């Protein structure tokens, strides 16, 4: 769990150190925007911006029941952030697994990526997709919800 917070804590600490130097040298007007920028980056790179993670086992069972995709991710991954933000509110309808918190999730990602922990890895209808296009994933999610959990792969590469 600490690994998930390493980057955000370092960003916050660096921002505080830089802002302190600016505060002492130039005053609060120069320090405030720098500190706010670093704190914003810390929040964006933290697990807070992602929907609540579940275990890989729970995600698989939920996905089997409702047909929604499972997304394996890790904090600090810029591709995971891109996927999360481009999905918008639809992100909450997916099953998210933080591979740094769930060893079984990390093992599942390594199994489909030749031993690498490449994220985001999305599993839909039992088929893995590495770093899929968010628009494609949104379409698949809509199909899964519309079909009541029976959406199958469209056959196209994301």
PAZAPA-4460 file (N, C-alpha, C; in steps of 0.05 Angstrom, whole numbers, plus 32768, in hexadecimal, padded with zeros to 4 digits):
% residues 158
    n_x    n_y    n_z   ca_x   ca_y   ca_z    c_x    c_y    c_z   seq   type   mol
   8010   7FE8   8000   8000   8000   8000   8011   8019   8000     1      X     A
   8028   8018   800D   8039   8030   800E   8043   8037   7FF2     2      X     A
   8048   8023   7FE2   8052   8028   7FC7   803E   8039   7FB7     3      X     A
   8025   8036   7FBC   8010   8045   7FAE   8012   8063   7FB5     4      X     A
   801C   8069   7FCC   801D   8085   7FD5   8039   8091   7FD3     5      X     A
   804D   8083   7FC9   8068   808D   7FC8   806A   80A6   7FB6     6      X     A
   8060   80A4   7F9D   8062   80BA   7F8A   8052   80D3   7F95     7      X     A
   8039   80CF   7F9E   802A   80E6   7FA8   8038   80F4   7FC0     8      X     A
   8043   80E3   7FD2   8051   80EF   7FE9   806A   80FE   7FE1     9      X     A
   8079   80F3   7FCE   8091   8101   7FC4   8089   811B   7FB6    10      X     A
   8074   811B   7FA6   806B   8133   7F99   8063   8148   7FAE    11      X     A
   8054   8140   7FC2   804D   8153   7FD7   8065   815E   7FE6    12      X     A
   8078   814D   7FEC   8090   8155   7FFB   80A1   8168   7FEA    13      X     A
   80A5   8161   7FD1   80B4   8173   7FBF   80A7   818E   7FBC    14      X     A
   808D   818D   7FB9   807E   81A6   7FB7   8081   81B7   7FD0    15      X     A
   8080   81AB   7FE7   8083   81BA   8000   809F   81C6   8003    16      X     A
   80B4   81B6   7FFB   80CF   81C0   7FFC   80D3   81D8   7FE9    17      X     A
   80CA   81D5   7FD0   80CD   81EA   7FBC   80BD   8203   7FC5    18      X     A
   80A5   81FE   7FCE   8094   8215   7FD7   80A0   8223   7FEF    19      X     A
   80AD   8214   8001   80BA   8221   8018   80D1   8233   800E    20      X     A
   80E1   8229   7FFB   80F6   8239   7FF0   80EC   8252   7FE3    21      X     A
   80D7   8250   7FD4   80CB   8267   7FC7   80BE   827A   7FDB    22      X     A
   80B2   826F   7FEF   80A6   8280   8004   80BB   8291   8012    23      X     A
   80D2   8285   8019   80E7   8293   8026   80F5   82A7   8014    24      X     A
   80F7   82A1   7FFA   8105   82B2   7FE7   80F3   82C8   7FDB    25      X     A
   80DB   82C1   7FD4   80CA   82D3   7FC5   80B0   82DA   7FD3    26      X     A
   80A8   82CA   7FE6   808F   82D0   7FF4   8079   82BC   7FED    27      X     A
   8062   82BE   7FFB   804D   82AB   7FF7   8040   82AB   7FDB    28      X     A
   8041   82C1   7FCD   8035   82C2   7FB3   8042   82AF   7F9F    29      X     A
   805C   82AB   7FA1   806B   8299   7F8F   8068   827C   7F98    30      X     A
   8066   8278   7FB3   8066   825D   7FBE   804B   824F   7FBA    31      X     A
   8035   825E   7FBD   801A   8252   7FBD   8014   8243   7FA3    32      X     A
   8017   824E   7F8B   8010   823E   7F73   8022   8225   7F6F    33      X     A
   803B   8227   7F77   804C   820F   7F75   8043   81F9   7F87    34      X     A
   803D   8200   7FA0   8033   81EC   7FB3   8019   81E0   7FAA    35      X     A
   8007   81F1   7FA0   7FED   81E6   7F97   7FF1   81D4   7F7F    36      X     A
   8003   81DB   7F6D   8008   81CA   7F55   8012   81AE   7F5E    37      X     A
   8026   81AE   7F70   8031   8194   7F79   801C   8184   7F88    38      X     A
   800B   8191   7F98   7FF6   8183   7FA6   7FE1   8177   7F93    39      X     A
   7FDB   8186   7F7E   7FC9   817C   7F69   7FD5   8163   7F5C    40      X     A
   7FEE   8165   7F55   7FFC   814D   7F49   7FFC   8136   7F5C    41      X     A
   8000   813B   7F75   8000   8125   7F89   7FE5   8117   7F8A    42      X     A
   7FCF   8126   7F89   7FB5   811A   7F89   7FB0   810A   7F6F    43      X     A
   7FB8   8116   7F59   7FB3   8108   7F3F   7FC2   80ED   7F3E    44      X     A
   7FDB   80EC   7F49   7FEB   80D4   7F49   7FE5   80C2   7F60    45      X     A
   7FD1   80C8   7F70   7FCB   80B7   7F87   7FB4   80A4   7F7F    46      X     A
   7FAF   808F   7F90   7F99   807D   7F8B   7F7E   808A   7F8E    47      X     A
   7F7D   80A2   7F99   7F63   80B0   7F9F   7F53   80B5   7F86    48      X     A
   7F5F   80BA   7F6F   7F50   80C1   7F57   7F43   80A9   7F49    49      X     A
   7F4A   8091   7F52   7F3F   8079   7F46   7F28   806E   7F57    50      X     A
   7F15   8060   7F4A   7F00   8053   7F59   7F0C   803F   7F6D    51      X     A
   7EFD   8038   7F81   7F07   8025   7F95   7F10   800B   7F88    52      X     A
   7F28   8002   7F8F   7F32   7FE9   7F84   7F27   7FD1   7F93    53      X     A
   7F24   7FBC   7F84   7F1C   7FA2   7F90   7F32   7F8E   7F89    54      X     A
   7F30   7F77   7F95   7F44   7F62   7F8F   7F3E   7F56   7F74    55      X     A
   7F53   7F4A   7F68   7F50   7F3E   7F4E   7F3A   7F28   7F4E    56      X     A
   7F39   7F19   7F64   7F25   7F04   7F66   7F09   7F0F   7F66    57      X     A
   7F05   7F24   7F76   7EEB   7F31   7F78   7EE3   7F3E   7F5D    58      X     A
   7EF7   7F4B   7F50   7EF2   7F58   7F36   7EE9   7F43   7F21    59      X     A
   7EF7   7F2C   7F21   7EF0   7F17   7F0D   7ED4   7F0D   7F12    60      X     A
   7ECD   7F09   7F2C   7EB2   7EFF   7F31   7E9D   7F13   7F2B    61      X     A
   7EA2   7F2D   7F30   7E8F   7F42   7F29   7E8C   7F44   7F0B    62      X     A
   7EA3   7F43   7EFD   7EA3   7F45   7EE0   7E93   7F2E   7ED3    63      X     A
   7E96   7F16   7EDE   7E87   7EFF   7ED4   7E69   7F04   7ED7    64      X     A
   7E62   7F10   7EEE   7E45   7F14   7EF3   7E39   7F2B   7EE2    65      X     A
   7E48   7F41   7EDF   7E3C   7F58   7ED1   7E48   7F5E   7EB5    66      X     A
   7E5D   7F50   7EAD   7E69   7F54   7E93   7E7A   7F6D   7E90    67      X     A
   7E7E   7F7B   7EA5   7E8E   7F94   7EA3   7EAC   7F8D   7EA4    68      X     A
   7EBC   7F9D   7E97   7ED9   7F98   7E96   7EE7   7F9B   7EB1    69      X     A
   7EFE   7F8E   7EB3   7F0F   7F90   7ECA   7F28   7FA0   7EC1    70      X     A
   7F2F   7FB5   7ED0   7F47   7FC5   7EC9   7F5C   7FC1   7EDF    71      X     A
   7F73   7FB7   7ED6   7F8A   7FB4   7EE8   7F9B   7FCD   7EE5    72      X     A
   7FA1   7FDB   7EFB   7FAF   7FF5   7EFA   7FC2   7FF7   7F11    73      X     A
   7FD2   800C   7F11   7FE3   8013   7F29   7FE5   8031   7F2B    74      X     A
   7FE7   803B   7F43   7FEA   8058   7F47   8004   8062   7F3A    75      X     A
   8002   807B   7F2F   8019   8087   7F23   801C   8081   7F05    76      X     A
   800D   806E   7EFB   800F   8067   7EDE   8000   807B   7ECE    77      X     A
   800F   8089   7EBC   8002   809E   7EAC   7FED   8093   7E98    78      X     A
   7FF1   807A   7E8F   7FDD   806E   7E7D   7FC4   8067   7E8C    79      X     A
   7FC7   805F   7EA5   7FAF   8059   7EB6   7FA0   8073   7EBC    80      X     A
   7FAF   8088   7EC1   7FA2   80A2   7EC6   7F93   80AC   7EAD    81      X     A
   7FA0   80A8   7E96   7F93   80B0   7E7D   7F79   80A1   7E79    82      X     A
   7F7A   8086   7E7E   7F62   8076   7E7B   7F4D   807F   7E8F    83      X     A
   7F55   8083   7EA8   7F42   808B   7EBD   7F34   80A5   7EB6    84      X     A
   7F44   80BA   7EAE   7F38   80D4   7EA9   7F28   80D4   7E8F    85      X     A
   7F30   80C6   7E7B   7F21   80C6   7E62   7F07   80B6   7E64    86      X     A
   7F05   80A3   7E77   7EED   8094   7E7B   7ED8   80A5   7E8B    87      X     A
   7EE2   80B9   7E9A   7ED0   80CA   7EA9   7EC0   80BA   7EBD    88      X     A
   7EA6   80C0   7EBE   7E94   80B2   7ED1   7E91   8094   7ECB    89      X     A
   7E96   808C   7EB2   7E94   8070   7EAB   7EA9   805F   7EBA    90      X     A
   7EBE   806B   7EC4   7ED3   805D   7ED2   7EC8   804E   7EEA    91      X     A
   7EB4   805A   7EF7   7EA9   804E   7F0F   7E99   8034   7F09    92      X     A
   7E93   802F   7EF0   7E84   8018   7EE8   7E96   8000   7EE2    93      X     A
   7EB0   8004   7EE2   7EC3   7FEF   7EDD   7ECC   7FE3   7EF8    94      X     A
   7ED9   7FCC   7EF7   7EE4   7FC0   7F0F   7F02   7FC5   7F0E    95      X     A
   7F0D   7FD4   7F21   7F29   7FDD   7F22   7F38   7FCC   7F36    96      X     A
   7F50   7FC3   7F2D   7F61   7FB3   7F3E   7F7D   7FC0   7F3F    97      X     A
   7F85   7FC9   7F56   7F9F   7FD6   7F5A   7FB4   7FC0   7F5D    98      X     A
   7FC5   7FBC   7F4A   7FD8   7FA6   7F4A   7FED   7FA9   7F60    99      X     A
   7FF1   7FC1   7F6B   8004   7FC5   7F81   7FF8   7FBC   7F9B   100      X     A
   7FDE   7FBB   7F9D   7FD0   7FB2   7FB5   7FC8   7F95   7FB4   101      X     A
   7FC6   7F8A   7F9D   7FBC   7F6E   7F99   7FD0   7F5D   7F8A   102      X     A
   7FDE   7F4C   7F98   7FF2   7F3B   7F8B   7FE6   7F29   7F75   103      X     A
   7FCD   7F20   7F79   7FC0   7F0F   7F65   7FBA   7F1F   7F4C   104      X     A
   7FB4   7F39   7F4F   7FAF   7F4B   7F38   7FC9   7F4F   7F29   105      X     A
   7FDF   7F53   7F37   7FF9   7F56   7F2A   8001   7F3D   7F1B   106      X     A
   7FFB   7F26   7F27   8002   7F0C   7F1A   7FF1   7F09   7F01   107      X     A
   7FD8   7F11   7F02   7FC6   7F0F   7EEA   7FD0   7F20   7ED3   108      X     A
   7FDA   7F38   7EDA   7FE5   7F4A   7EC6   7FFE   7F3F   7EBA   109      X     A
   8010   7F35   7ECB   8029   7F29   7EC1   8023   7F11   7EAF   110      X     A
   800E   7F01   7EB5   8007   7EE9   7EA6   7FFF   7EF0   7E89   111      X     A
   7FF2   7F07   7E86   7FE8   7F0E   7E6B   7FFB   7F20   7E5C   112      X     A
   8010   7F2A   7E6A   8022   7F3D   7E5D   803F   7F33   7E5C   113      X     A
   8042   7F19   7E5B   805D   7F0E   7E58   8070   7F13   7E6F   114      X     A
   8065   7F14   7E87   8075   7F19   7E9F   8077   7F36   7EA7   115      X     A
   806D   7F48   7E97   806E   7F65   7E9D   8055   7F6E   7EAB   116      X     A
   8057   7F82   7EBD   8040   7F8D   7ECA   8037   7FA6   7EBA   117      X     A
   802F   7FA2   7EA2   8027   7FB8   7E90   8009   7FBF   7E96   118      X     A
   8005   7FD8   7E9E   7FEA   7FE1   7EA4   7FE5   7FFB   7E95   119      X     A
   7FCC   8002   7E90   7FB4   7FF2   7E97   7FB1   7FDA   7E85   120      X     A
   7FA9   7FC4   7E92   7FA1   7FAC   7E84   7F84   7FA8   7E8A   121      X     A
   7F74   7FA7   7E75   7F57   7FA4   7E78   7F50   7F88   7E6F   122      X     A
   7F40   7F7A   7E80   7F36   7F60   7E79   7F18   7F62   7E74   123      X     A
   7F10   7F5B   7E5C   7EF4   7F5C   7E54   7EEC   7F41   7E48   124      X     A
   7ED8   7F35   7E53   7ECF   7F1A   7E4A   7EE6   7F06   7E49   125      X     A
   7EF8   7F08   7E5D   7F0E   7EF5   7E5F   7F25   7EFB   7E4D   126      X     A
   7F24   7F11   7E3E   7F39   7F17   7E2B   7F48   7F31   7E34   127      X     A
   7F63   7F30   7E36   7F71   7F48   7E40   7F78   7F5B   7E29   128      X     A
   7F77   7F75   7E30   7F7F   7F8B   7E1E   7F92   7F9D   7E2D   129      X     A
   7FA9   7FA2   7E22   7FBD   7FB3   7E2F   7FBA   7FD0   7E25   130      X     A
   7FB7   7FE2   7E38   7FB5   7FFF   7E32   7FA1   8005   7E1B   131      X     A
   7F88   7FFC   7E1F   7F74   8001   7E09   7F6C   801E   7E07   132      X     A
   7F62   8025   7DF0   7F57   8040   7DEC   7F3F   8044   7DFE   133      X     A
   7F3E   805A   7E0D   7F27   805F   7E1F   7F0C   805F   7E10   134      X     A
   7F0B   806A   7DF8   7EF2   806A   7DE9   7EE8   804E   7DE3   135      X     A
   7EFB   803D   7DDB   7EF4   8021   7DD5   7EE9   8013   7DEF   136      X     A
   7EF7   8018   7E05   7EEF   800C   7E1E   7ED3   8016   7E27   137      X     A
   7ECE   8030   7E23   7EB4   803B   7E29   7E9E   802E   7E19   138      X     A
   7EA3   8029   7DFF   7E90   801B   7DEE   7E8B   7FFE   7DF8   139      X     A
   7EA0   7FF1   7E00   7E9E   7FD5   7E0A   7E8E   7FD5   7E24   140      X     A
   7E92   7FE9   7E35   7E83   7FEB   7E4E   7E65   7FEF   7E48   141      X     A
   7E5F   8000   7E35   7E44   8005   7E2E   7E37   7FEC   7E24   142      X     A
   7E45   7FDD   7E13   7E3A   7FC4   7E08   7E36   7FAF   7E1F   143      X     A
   7E48   7FAE   7E32   7E45   7F9B   7E48   7E2D   7FA2   7E59   144      X     A
   7E28   7FBB   7E5E   7E11   7FC3   7E6E   7DF8   7FBF   7E5E   145      X     A
   7DF8   7FC6   7E45   7DE0   7FC3   7E34   7DD8   7FA6   7E30   146      X     A
   7DEC   7F94   7E2D   7DE7   7F78   7E29   7DE3   7F69   7E43   147      X     A
   7DE5   7F76   7E59   7DE0   7F69   7E73   7DF5   7F55   7E7B   148      X     A
   7E0E   7F5C   7E74   7E24   7F4B   7E7C   7E2C   7F36   7E68   149      X     A
   7E22   7F37   7E50   7E29   7F23   7E3C   7E39   7F2F   7E25   150      X     A
   7E44   7F47   7E28   7E53   7F53   7E13   7E6C   7F43   7E0D   151      X     A
   7E70   7F3E   7DF4   7E88   7F30   7DEB   7E9A   7F43   7DDD   152      X     A
   7EB2   7F3A   7DD7   7EC6   7F4A   7DC9   7EBC   7F50   7DAD   153      X     A
   7EC1   7F68   7DA5   7EB8   7F71   7D8A   7ECB   7F67   7D75   154      X     A
   7EE1   7F5B   7D7D   7EF3   7F50   7D69   7F09   7F63   7D60   155      X     A
   7F05   7F7D   7D65   7F19   7F91   7D5D   7F2D   7F96   7D72   156      X     A
   7F44   7F9E   7D69   7F5A   7FA4   7D7C   7F56   7FC1   7D86   157      X     A
   7F57   7FC5   7DA0   7F52   7FE0   7DAB   7F68   7FF3   7DA3   158      X     A
***
